[in-house]
Amino acid sequence: MTTHKLLLLPGDGIGPEVMAEVKRLIGWLDAAGIAHFTTEQGLVGGSAYDASGQSITDATMALAGAADAVLFGAVGGPKWDSVPYEARPEAGLLRLRKDLGLFANLRPAVCYPALADASSLKREVVEGLDIMIVRELTGGVYFGEPKTITDLGNGQKRAIDTQVYDTYEIERIARVAFDLARKRRNKLTSMEKRNVMKSGVLWNEVVTGVHAREYKDVQLEHQLADSGGMNLVKWPKQFDVIVTDNLFGDMLSDIAAMLTGSLGMLPSASLGEVDVKSQKRKALYEPVHGSAPDIAGRGLANPIAMIASFGMALRYSFDQGALADKLDAAIAAVLAGGLRTADIKSEGATEVSTSGMGEAILQELQALHG
C-alpha cells in the first residue's frame, strides 16, 4: 500500500484544535491499515512569526514542496496586527499558494439535510444544496503589480492594486472547472465584470473559447459577478460549478459558505498543475473559516471543515474517493444524530466540544468501515 506524505500546518487560533481532530483520524486510518501516512508538522502565520520573524520559513516551504499534500489550519489574529506587512500571518498562506503553483481553489458548498434550518435562508432555498466554486488563486488583483501606496503630499495618499490576467491563467482554471462540471451535473457558470473591467472582457472571451474548442458537451452560462452574488442568495440551487477570478472568488465563496449555516462547515482544496512525469499535483487543503482567536483554546471550534478538507485530500490527492465518501457520510450521520458544536447549535440538539465532534465522526466512520 502506498504511503502518503503529509505536511501539517496547524497555524494560529483554533487551527491547532481542529487539526488535532484530523491527526486523530489519520492515526486511526494508519493503525487500521486502511491508508498509510507519514506526517511532519511545521509553523505558519503568527506562530511562525513569533519563532522566526517570518510568516513561513524556507525550511517549511521545502517540506511543503516535498509533501504529497499540505493540510493547513488557519492563521492570524489581533496579536500580529502591527507586524510588518510582508511578515503578516496571511503572507505565509499566500507564499504557499504562489510558490507551490496552487492556481485552482475548489470550495464546495454543501447543505447537510440536518442543517437546512441553520442557514439564514429558508429551508426550501438551501436544502439539498451542492455547488462547487472554482476560484483562480495565484493571479488577479491580489498578486498584480504595481501594488503601492504613494504619499502625494498635503495629507493625500494614493493606493494602487493591479488586476492582471493572462490568457493561459484563464484557460487552465477554466479547464479545471469544466472537468469538474463533467463529473457533476454538467453545468458551468463563469462570473466576471466584463461591463466595467478589461480583465472581465478577456475572462469571458477565453472561457467561451475553451468551451467551444474542448467542452461543447458542458452547458456554459455567463453572469456578472455582482448579479451572480445576488442569485447565490436568491436561488443558489440554480448553480452547479462556478468559475471566477481571485477577488470575486474570495467574496462569492464566502457568500456560498453562509448558505450552509456556518463557515465552520466548509472545506477547500487548492491544486496545482498535473506533473507530466508523476501525474500528481501539488495540493493544499484548508477550512474556509479563519483563526477565530476569540474562541481559541476553549474547545468550541467546529472541526468539520478541517476534517472535510482532509476528505478532499483523500479524493483529489490520494485517489481514495470511496473512503472520502464514507467520511462525508459519517459527518452527515453525526449531524443527523443531533450533535452540534456551538456555531451550529439549534433547539433540541446536543452541544459537543471540538474533540467531542471529532470523536463522534471517527466512531461513525469506524462503524461504516466495519
C-alpha positions as CSV (number, residue, x, y, z in Angstrom):
1,M,0.0,0.0,0.0
2,T,1.3,3.5,-0.9
3,T,2.4,5.7,2.0
4,H,1.3,9.3,1.5
5,K,3.5,12.1,2.9
6,L,1.5,14.9,4.6
7,L,2.7,18.2,6.0
8,L,0.5,19.5,8.8
9,L,0.5,23.3,9.3
10,P,-2.0,24.0,12.2
11,G,-1.2,27.7,12.3
12,D,-2.9,30.1,14.8
13,G,-6.1,30.5,16.9
14,I,-8.3,27.4,16.5
15,G,-6.1,25.9,13.9
16,P,-4.3,23.5,16.3
17,E,-7.5,22.4,17.9
18,V,-9.2,21.5,14.6
19,M,-6.0,19.9,13.2
20,A,-5.9,17.7,16.3
21,E,-9.1,16.0,15.2
22,V,-7.6,15.3,11.7
23,K,-4.5,13.9,13.4
24,R,-6.7,11.5,15.4
25,L,-8.4,10.4,12.2
26,I,-5.1,9.9,10.4
27,G,-3.8,7.9,13.3
28,W,-6.8,5.5,13.2
29,L,-6.6,5.1,9.4
30,D,-2.9,4.2,9.6
31,A,-3.3,1.9,12.6
32,A,-6.2,0.1,10.9
33,G,-4.3,-0.4,7.7
34,I,-6.9,1.5,5.7
35,A,-4.5,4.1,4.4
36,H,-0.9,4.8,5.3
37,F,0.6,8.3,6.0
38,T,3.8,9.8,7.2
39,T,3.3,13.3,8.7
40,E,5.6,16.2,9.5
41,Q,4.4,19.4,11.2
42,G,5.6,23.0,10.8
43,L,4.8,26.6,11.7
44,V,3.0,29.1,9.6
45,G,1.4,32.5,10.2
46,G,1.7,34.2,13.6
47,S,3.2,31.3,15.3
48,A,5.9,31.2,12.7
49,Y,6.5,34.9,13.1
50,D,6.9,34.5,16.8
51,A,9.5,31.8,16.3
52,S,11.4,33.2,13.3
53,G,10.2,36.7,12.4
54,Q,8.8,35.2,9.2
55,S,5.2,34.0,8.4
56,I,6.8,30.9,6.9
57,T,10.4,29.9,6.7
58,D,12.3,28.5,3.7
59,A,12.7,25.2,5.6
60,T,9.0,24.8,6.0
61,M,8.5,25.7,2.3
62,A,10.9,22.9,1.4
63,L,8.8,20.5,3.5
64,A,5.7,21.6,1.7
65,G,7.4,21.1,-1.7
66,A,8.3,17.6,-0.8
67,A,4.9,16.6,0.6
68,D,2.2,14.8,-1.3
69,A,-0.3,17.3,0.2
70,V,-0.3,20.0,2.8
71,L,-3.1,20.3,5.5
72,F,-3.5,23.9,6.7
73,G,-5.4,25.1,9.7
74,A,-5.8,28.9,10.0
75,V,-3.6,32.0,10.5
76,G,-3.8,35.4,12.0
77,G,-5.2,37.3,15.0
78,P,-5.1,40.7,16.7
79,K,-1.7,39.8,18.3
80,W,0.0,40.3,14.9
81,D,-1.9,43.3,13.6
82,S,1.2,45.5,13.9
83,V,3.8,43.2,12.4
84,P,5.5,44.4,9.1
85,Y,3.2,43.9,6.1
86,E,5.5,41.4,4.4
87,A,5.6,39.3,7.6
88,R,1.8,39.3,8.3
89,P,0.4,35.9,9.1
90,E,-1.6,35.8,5.8
91,A,1.6,36.2,3.8
92,G,2.6,32.6,4.8
93,L,-0.5,31.2,3.1
94,L,0.0,33.5,0.0
95,R,3.5,32.2,-0.3
96,L,2.4,28.6,-0.1
97,R,-0.1,29.2,-2.8
98,K,2.3,31.1,-5.1
99,D,5.4,29.0,-4.6
100,L,3.6,25.7,-5.0
101,G,1.7,27.0,-8.0
102,L,-1.7,26.3,-6.4
103,F,-3.8,28.1,-9.0
104,A,-7.1,26.3,-8.6
105,N,-9.1,26.7,-5.4
106,L,-12.1,24.4,-5.0
107,R,-14.7,25.4,-2.5
108,P,-17.7,23.2,-2.2
109,A,-20.9,24.5,-0.5
110,V,-23.0,21.6,0.7
111,C,-26.0,21.9,2.9
112,Y,-26.4,18.8,5.0
113,P,-30.1,18.0,5.5
114,A,-29.8,18.2,9.3
115,L,-28.5,21.8,9.0
116,A,-31.0,23.2,6.5
117,D,-32.6,25.3,9.3
118,A,-29.2,26.7,10.4
119,S,-29.0,28.8,7.2
120,S,-30.3,32.4,7.3
121,L,-32.3,31.5,4.2
122,K,-35.5,29.4,4.0
123,R,-35.1,25.7,4.1
124,E,-36.5,25.2,0.6
125,V,-33.8,27.6,-0.8
126,V,-30.9,25.7,0.7
127,E,-32.0,22.1,1.4
128,G,-30.1,19.8,-0.9
129,L,-27.6,22.5,-2.0
130,D,-24.5,21.1,-3.5
131,I,-22.4,23.6,-5.6
132,M,-18.7,24.0,-6.3
133,I,-16.9,27.3,-6.6
134,V,-13.7,27.2,-8.5
135,R,-11.6,30.3,-7.8
136,E,-8.4,31.3,-9.6
137,L,-5.9,31.6,-6.8
138,T,-2.5,32.9,-8.0
139,G,-3.3,35.8,-10.3
140,G,-5.5,38.8,-10.3
141,V,-5.6,41.8,-8.0
142,Y,-4.0,40.0,-5.0
143,F,-0.7,39.5,-6.9
144,G,-0.7,42.1,-9.7
145,E,1.9,44.8,-9.9
146,P,2.2,47.6,-9.2
147,K,0.8,47.4,-5.7
148,T,1.7,50.6,-3.9
149,I,0.7,53.3,-1.5
150,T,2.2,56.7,-2.6
151,D,2.3,59.8,-0.5
152,L,1.1,62.7,-2.7
153,G,1.7,65.4,-0.1
154,N,-0.8,67.7,1.5
155,G,-2.2,64.9,3.5
156,Q,-3.1,62.9,0.5
157,K,-2.1,59.3,-0.5
158,R,-2.8,57.1,-3.5
159,A,-3.3,53.3,-3.2
160,I,-2.9,51.1,-6.3
161,D,-3.7,47.5,-6.7
162,T,-3.5,46.0,-10.2
163,Q,-5.8,43.4,-11.7
164,V,-3.8,41.3,-14.2
165,Y,-4.7,38.1,-16.1
166,D,-3.0,36.4,-19.0
167,T,-4.8,34.0,-21.4
168,Y,-3.1,30.9,-20.1
169,E,-4.1,31.6,-16.5
170,I,-7.8,31.8,-17.5
171,E,-7.6,28.7,-19.8
172,R,-6.1,26.5,-17.1
173,I,-8.6,27.4,-14.4
174,A,-11.5,27.1,-16.9
175,R,-10.3,23.5,-17.8
176,V,-10.3,22.5,-14.1
177,A,-13.9,23.9,-13.8
178,F,-15.1,22.2,-17.0
179,D,-13.6,18.9,-15.9
180,L,-15.4,19.1,-12.6
181,A,-18.7,20.0,-14.2
182,R,-18.4,16.9,-16.4
183,K,-18.2,14.8,-13.3
184,R,-21.1,16.5,-11.6
185,R,-24.3,17.9,-13.3
186,N,-22.5,19.2,-16.5
187,K,-23.2,22.9,-16.0
188,L,-20.6,25.7,-15.6
189,T,-21.3,29.3,-14.7
190,S,-18.5,31.8,-15.4
191,M,-18.6,35.0,-13.4
192,E,-16.7,38.3,-14.1
193,K,-17.3,42.0,-14.5
194,R,-16.9,42.5,-18.3
195,N,-19.1,45.5,-18.2
196,V,-16.6,47.6,-16.3
197,M,-13.3,45.7,-16.3
198,K,-11.0,44.8,-19.2
199,S,-9.9,41.7,-17.3
200,G,-13.5,40.6,-17.3
201,V,-13.7,41.1,-21.1
202,L,-10.7,38.8,-21.6
203,W,-12.0,36.3,-19.0
204,N,-15.3,36.0,-20.8
205,E,-13.6,35.6,-24.2
206,V,-11.2,33.0,-23.1
207,V,-13.7,30.8,-21.2
208,T,-16.0,31.0,-24.2
209,G,-13.2,29.9,-26.4
210,V,-12.2,26.9,-24.2
211,H,-15.8,25.8,-24.2
212,A,-16.1,26.0,-27.9
213,R,-12.9,24.1,-28.6
214,E,-12.9,21.4,-25.8
215,Y,-16.1,21.2,-23.8
216,K,-19.1,21.7,-26.1
217,D,-20.9,18.9,-24.1
218,V,-20.9,21.1,-21.0
219,Q,-23.6,23.7,-20.5
220,L,-22.0,27.1,-20.1
221,E,-23.5,30.3,-18.9
222,H,-22.0,33.7,-18.1
223,Q,-23.1,36.0,-15.3
224,L,-21.8,39.3,-14.0
225,A,-20.2,38.7,-10.6
226,D,-22.5,41.1,-8.7
227,S,-25.6,39.6,-10.3
228,G,-24.1,36.1,-9.5
229,G,-23.8,37.1,-5.8
230,M,-27.4,38.1,-5.8
231,N,-28.5,34.9,-7.4
232,L,-26.5,32.8,-4.9
233,V,-28.7,34.3,-2.2
234,K,-31.9,34.3,-4.3
235,W,-31.8,30.7,-5.6
236,P,-28.4,29.0,-5.1
237,K,-29.6,25.6,-6.5
238,Q,-29.6,27.0,-10.0
239,F,-25.8,26.6,-9.9
240,D,-23.6,23.5,-10.2
241,V,-20.0,24.7,-10.8
242,I,-19.0,28.4,-10.7
243,V,-15.6,29.6,-12.0
244,T,-14.3,33.1,-11.3
245,D,-11.2,35.1,-10.6
246,N,-9.3,35.6,-7.4
247,L,-11.1,38.6,-6.0
248,F,-14.7,37.6,-6.9
249,G,-14.0,34.0,-5.9
250,D,-12.9,35.2,-2.4
251,M,-16.2,37.1,-1.9
252,L,-18.6,34.7,-3.7
253,S,-17.3,31.6,-1.9
254,D,-17.9,33.3,1.5
255,I,-21.4,34.1,0.4
256,A,-21.9,30.5,-0.5
257,A,-20.4,29.4,2.8
258,M,-23.1,31.1,4.8
259,L,-25.8,29.4,2.7
260,T,-24.8,26.2,4.5
261,G,-25.3,27.7,8.0
262,S,-21.7,28.3,9.1
263,L,-18.2,29.0,7.8
264,G,-17.1,26.2,10.2
265,M,-18.7,23.6,7.9
266,L,-16.8,24.3,4.6
267,P,-13.6,22.7,3.4
268,S,-11.4,23.8,0.4
269,A,-8.7,22.4,-1.9
270,S,-6.0,24.4,-3.7
271,L,-4.5,22.5,-6.6
272,G,-1.5,23.0,-8.9
273,E,-0.7,21.7,-12.4
274,V,-0.5,18.0,-13.0
275,D,3.1,16.9,-13.2
276,V,3.8,15.3,-16.5
277,K,6.0,12.6,-15.1
278,S,4.3,11.7,-11.8
279,Q,0.8,12.6,-12.9
280,K,0.4,14.2,-9.4
281,R,-0.2,17.8,-8.5
282,K,0.8,19.9,-5.5
283,A,-2.1,20.5,-3.2
284,L,-3.1,22.3,-0.1
285,Y,-6.3,21.6,1.9
286,E,-7.8,24.0,4.4
287,P,-11.0,25.0,6.0
288,V,-12.7,28.2,4.7
289,H,-13.0,29.6,8.2
290,G,-10.5,31.9,9.9
291,S,-8.5,31.5,13.1
292,A,-11.3,32.7,15.4
293,P,-8.9,33.9,18.2
294,D,-11.9,34.8,20.4
295,I,-12.8,31.1,20.9
296,A,-9.3,29.6,20.6
297,G,-8.4,27.1,23.4
298,R,-11.9,26.8,24.6
299,G,-13.0,23.6,22.8
300,L,-15.7,25.5,21.0
301,A,-14.4,25.3,17.4
302,N,-16.2,23.3,14.8
303,P,-13.7,20.7,13.3
304,I,-16.0,19.6,10.5
305,A,-14.4,21.9,7.8
306,M,-10.9,20.7,8.7
307,I,-12.0,17.1,8.7
308,A,-13.8,17.6,5.4
309,S,-10.7,19.2,4.0
310,F,-8.8,16.0,4.8
311,G,-11.6,14.2,3.0
312,M,-10.9,16.4,-0.1
313,A,-7.3,15.3,0.2
314,L,-8.3,11.7,0.1
315,R,-10.4,12.4,-3.0
316,Y,-8.1,14.7,-5.0
317,S,-4.6,13.8,-4.0
318,F,-4.7,10.1,-2.8
319,D,-7.3,8.5,-5.2
320,Q,-9.3,7.4,-2.2
321,G,-12.8,8.5,-3.4
322,A,-14.6,5.7,-1.7
323,L,-13.0,6.5,1.7
324,A,-13.8,10.2,1.2
325,D,-17.5,9.2,0.5
326,K,-17.6,7.3,3.8
327,L,-16.1,10.3,5.7
328,D,-18.7,12.6,4.2
329,A,-21.4,10.0,5.2
330,A,-20.0,9.9,8.7
331,I,-20.2,13.7,9.1
332,A,-23.8,13.6,7.8
333,A,-24.8,10.8,10.2
334,V,-23.4,12.7,13.2
335,L,-25.3,15.8,12.3
336,A,-28.4,13.8,11.7
337,G,-28.0,12.3,15.1
338,G,-28.3,15.8,16.6
339,L,-24.8,16.6,17.7
340,R,-23.7,20.2,17.2
341,T,-20.8,22.4,18.1
342,A,-21.7,25.9,19.4
343,D,-21.6,27.6,16.0
344,I,-24.4,25.4,14.6
345,K,-26.3,24.7,17.8
346,S,-30.1,24.6,17.4
347,E,-33.0,23.9,19.6
348,G,-33.2,20.2,20.6
349,A,-29.6,19.5,19.5
350,T,-26.9,18.3,21.8
351,E,-23.9,20.6,22.0
352,V,-20.5,19.0,22.0
353,S,-16.9,20.2,22.1
354,T,-14.4,20.3,19.3
355,S,-13.0,16.9,20.4
356,G,-16.4,15.5,21.1
357,M,-17.4,16.2,17.5
358,G,-14.2,14.8,16.1
359,E,-14.6,11.6,18.2
360,A,-18.2,11.2,17.1
361,I,-17.3,11.4,13.4
362,L,-14.5,8.9,13.9
363,Q,-16.8,6.5,15.6
364,E,-19.3,6.8,12.7
365,L,-16.5,6.2,10.2
366,Q,-15.4,3.1,12.1
367,A,-18.9,1.8,12.0
368,L,-19.3,2.5,8.3
369,H,-16.0,0.8,7.6
370,G,-16.6,-2.1,9.9
